[in-house]
Amino acid sequence: MRPTGNDGPTLGELLEFAHRTAADPGVLARLPRRPGERSWISLPAPGGAEAWVIGWPPGAETGWHDHGGSRGAFATASGLLRESSIAVELPTEGWRVLELADGVDRRRELSTGRGRAFGPHHVHQVVNPSRTEHAVSVHVYYPPLPLMRRYTRDGRVLRLTRTEQTQEW
């Protein structure tokens, strides 16, 4: 279903852009690869979205986070990424600690050419599980990320640890 008015690109359009960009060697060649740390470049994206090409050295990970209410998609251009997510809509404000119910954890392996889209309440962490291989992915968000909330996870307990504004990343 297409959003009405000025609601930006659909999830399908975001995912299609991520896949198309992940298959573009010219775009991927612009990404600097830094041993031991993630690297990224920003890209123009359709319909007012924002996009990033991200390099993941072996073992790199994001930690648990959300995208501040933006919807998005990502596709693996090379290597393998592992995504762990929580299949529950979290309250947006007024909490610091939640105990999660059983059965809300999801896990995906996204090898080269695979991707996924997600809605505005998605909480996840992404990891390059390889000990030797660099991974590259393309991420796209609409609306552009207003903020990111960071979490820690201890078993079934999820804690909101901080909120980052755009100027912090």
N, C-alpha and C positions, 0 to 999 in steps of 0.2 A: 504494500500500500504506500502510495506517495504522500508525504506530508503536504498539508495545504499551506497556502500563503508563502511566507519567507522562512520556512522551517528547514531549509538547507537540504543537502543530499540525503537520500535514503541509506539504510544500512547496506543494501545491495550495491549501491553506487560507491559507497566508501570502500567496501571489500573489493569491488572490481578495480578501483583505482589502486588499492594496495597491491593486488595481484599484478596488474599491468606494470606498475612501477618496479616491483620486485623482479620482473623479467627483463628490465631495461638495463643492459650492461653499461651504457653511457652514464646513467644516473648513479649506478652502484660504484663506478670507478671514481667518482668524486669523493667518496667517503674515506677519510683517513683512518687507517687501522693502527691502533695504539696497543702494544702488548700490555696486558694487565689492567686496562681500564676501558670502559665503554666510550664510544665516540659517536657523534651524530652530526647530521646536516639537516637543515630545514628545507622544505620544498613548497612551492605553490601547490594548492590542491583545489579541486572543483568546488563551486558553490559556496565559497567563503570558509571552507574547512582548512585545517592546518595539517601538514604532513611532516614526517621525520623518517630519515633512513638512519638506522641505528646499528652500530657494530658491537658485537658481543664477544670479547675474548673468552677463552675457556674458563668456566666457572662463574662468569658474571651473572648477576641477578638484580632484580628491581626492588625486592622486598615487597611486602603487602601494601597495596595502594588502590585508590580509585581515581577517577578522572574528573572529579568536581561536577558531575552532572552531565558531562559530554558523552555522546555515544561515539563509537569508533569501530575500527577494524585494524587488523594487522596480518601480514603475510611474511613467511620466511623466504628470503631470497637465496640463502645458502646456509648449510649447516642444519642444526636441530635446536628447537626451542621447546621447553616444557612449561606449560602453563598450569598453575593450580588456581582454582577459583572457588568462590562460595556462591552456591545457588540459592540466595535469599536476598530480598531487598532490605537493606539496612535503613534505619531512620537517618535522615539527613542532618539532624541537629539534636542537641540535648542529651547526648550520651557520651561516655568515655570508655565503658567496659560492657561487653555483651557476652553472654554464654550462648554459643551456637548449638543448635539441635543436631542430633545425629543425622547423617545422610545428606548434609548440605555440601560436602566437598566434591569437587569435580577436578579431573586431571586430563590434560590433552598433551599429546606430542605432536608438534608441528614441524615436519621435515620440509626440506626444500620444495617450494611450490604450494605448500598448504597454508591456509589462513583461516581466520574466523572474524566474525563481527560480534559486537556486544552493545547492549543498551546502556542507558545513562546511570544505572545503579550498580555497575559491575565492579566487584572487588576481586583483585587477583595479584599474583606474583608471577613473573616470567624469569626463567633461568636457562642459561646455556649449560646443559649437563656434561658437555664434553670436557675431557681433561687435556685435549690436544687441538681441537678444531675451533677456529673462529666461526661465528655465525653472523649473518646480516639479516635484518628485517626492515619492513616498511610499515609505519603506523600512521593512521589518519584519524582525525577527531573533528566532530562538529557538535556544538560550536567549538571554536578554538578553546583549548583548555583554560578555564578561568582560575583553577587551582587544582591541587592534588592533596588528598588526605592520605597520610601514612599511618600504618597500623603495625602492631606486633601481634604475634599469634603464639599462644602457649596451649597446645591441645585444642580444646573447644572454646577457649577464652580469647576473644579478639579485643584488643585495646587500641583506641585512637590515640596516637602519640603526638601528632602534629599536623598542621595544615600549612602547605607551602603555597605561596603566591607565585605568579608567573615569573616575576623578576628573580626568584630564588633558584631557578634552574636554567 
